[in-house]
Amino acid sequence: PAAPPHPPPPPGGVKFGMVTLGRFTSPLFPNSGFRLYNEGHIIFNGDCKIGNDCSIVVSKDGVLAFGENFQATASLKINASYKIVFGKDVLVGYNSSFIDTDFHHVIPINGEKIPKPFGEVVIGDGVWFGFNNVVLKNTIIPSKCIIASNTLLNKKYECVECSLLAGIPAIIKKEGVAYLDRNDHVIDYKKNYD
């Protein structure tokens, strides 16, 4: 694809510390910093915090866009050969992968058309991913959804905001039930939860 248009500056402008890559956030993974291989386009639309033991690859002609207030804890893996877009306030648990390509194409033996081996990944605003998730080409997720741990996503999910998706492959478990409030999400272990 052609180079994306230059986005407007993030709210509040560019500032020191706006983008933090490889900061030690989780002792479950090595404090190995951050690996970046970029031949394409990476767009930061505001604060972006990505933790330790993470890798990002953006291939030639690939586009990777982070919305404002993106955060990933540790062992995040992203391969953007085509296009991956995160909305604002997205939170990604450790050991999650986002891949928009099959890396190879196959030849059908029955003479049918070759299936498209790549597709956009679009993550809505306020989506929360648990840990150990895999997000593949053609995944589109509405805003404020919760993605359960150990989920594989591989299509456009036709659900309302604040839905719960889980499974391999993911299915819509519940619609319109909950979301993560980034301003009030820390567990109080002394509180009496129901």
PyMOL commands that set and color helices and strands:
alter all, ss='L'
color gray80, all
select strands_A, chain A and resi 19-23+34-38+41-44+48-51+54-58+63-66+70-72+77-80+83-86+91-92+97-99+121-123+128-129+134-135+140-141+146-147+152-153+164-166+171-174
alter strands_A, ss='S'
color yellow, strands_A
deselect
rebuild
show_as cartoon
